[in-house]
Amino acid sequence: MALIKEFKTELKKSVEVTDLGELHWLLGIEIKRDRTYHLIHLSQCSYIKAILRRYNLEDIHPVSTPMDLAIHYSSAQSPATTEEVAQMQNVPYRKAVGSLMYLALTTRPDIAFAVTVLSRFGTNPGSAHWNTMKRVFKYLKGTIDLWLTYGVFDGGDKLLGYTDADGNMAEDRHAISGYVFVFDGGAVSWSSKKQDVISLSTTESEYVAATHSVKEALWMKNFVSQLFDPLTEPIDIFCDNQSAIALAQDYQYHARTKHIDIRYHFIRWVVERGDIRLIFCPTADMVADVLTKALPSPKVKHFALFFGLRTA
């Protein structure tokens, strides 16, 4: 506490500071601390209620998953006739995507994939896309009491990563990369993003996804080392594709992979240097799966809990 007070005193000499005491709110995120059990909880419950009111969705019925497994989304569902275009003209689709994106980037990784899919159709959304948007709001209403919690992990302060790519390509043949990094029981970094390249196999898409996660891991390792003690051990990143792991650890020439862009082979150098350790994880336990595809309710709940989303 003496160090904190000294820091505040020195800071006030350089910039104007208003000391409001212990942190409770930050950019619309409510923060609760349980000092007895060393827990920190983050929630955007008030923000969710506000956007439900903004789009007149307060009375919708909750659902247990953000996306319907049975629906395949494509540009073919976009308006094709004048009547369909007029029907969607006054629908606040882009604003709703932006509202959900703020949640997906801050405290709700469980809706990241749904927001990624919905963002594709922002220029010409159809009724099917808008109905899916409303389903995400229904899911948020049913899970509004979930808090992103840190401090409940038995493994201590070890940084763990999980990487995955979708097995079902979208209509443009670009796979979805997903990764999440968990620290002290809660997700601290996650991504659900369409790959820039068209992969020719599942191994290739998983390999590209792993490379993206490795870049984030290096940044996370440096950042955590500045906050705490330097991380000397390799960061464990779990992948559910044995072939992608073997490809990252093998410098031999492969005729089937010579077309892969050189920048994606960066992962080999990082693994050889000892910064990253790729470990196989069965698909059933791959928590990054929820960032690459729609899943049934039991898996959504299980992986959300692993991300640290729980009732406070």
C-alpha positions, 0 to 999 in steps of 0.5 A: 500500500505504501508503494501504491501511495508513493506511485499516486503522489509521483503521478500527480506531479506530472498529470492531473489525477482524480483519485476515486478510490477502489475501482468499481467501473471501467468503460461500462464494465462492472468490477467486483473484488473478493479479497477473502478468496482472491477473486476478481469478477468482470461483468457487463450486465448493465450494458446488456440490459441497455442494448436490449432496451435500445433494440426493443428486445427486452421481452424476448425469451432466453435461449441456451446457445448463441447460434442455431446448429441447423442453419448454414449462413451465406450471402444467398440469404441476403435480400435479392428482390426490391421487396426484401431490400425494403423490408431490411432497410430500417433494421439497425443491423450494423449498429447491433453488430457493433454493440455485440462486438464490444461485448465479444471483445471485452468480457464475453468470448462465448459470443465471439464466433457468432459476431464474426459470422454476423459481421460478414453480412453487414453490407447486405443483411437478410432476415435470416441474419437478423434473426440470428442477431436476435438469437444472440441477444436472447442468449445474452439475456439468458446468461446475463448473470455470468461474470468473467472471473479470475483467481479460481484456477488450481494451476496457479498463474500459468499461462495456457493457450488453445488453438483451433480451426473450423472443419467446415469451410464457409462459402468463400472457402476461408477457414475460421481461426480461433484461439484463447489464452487462459491465465489464473482461471479466466480468459485474458485474450481470445480471437475468432477470425477468418483466415486470409488464405484458402487452406487446402486441407484441415492440417493446413488450416490448423497450422495457420491457426496455430501460427496466429496463436503463437504470435499472440503467445509471444506478446502475452509472454512478454507482457506477463513477464513485465507485470510479474516474474519473467516467464522462463518456461515455454508457453503450452499451446494445445492443438487438436490436430496431430499433423499440424503439430508434427508440421510445426516441429519438422523442418524437413521438406514436404511436397504437400506443404511447399505452397504454404506462405513462408510467414506461416512457418514462423511457428517452426522457429518459435518452437525450436527456440523453446518459447512455445510448446505445442501439445495435443488435445483431444477435440472433445476437450478443445475449448477453442472449438466454441470460437470456430463453430456453433456448438450444442448447449452442453459444450457451450456451457462447459467451455464458457465455464472454462473461460471463467464465465460463471455466476459471481 
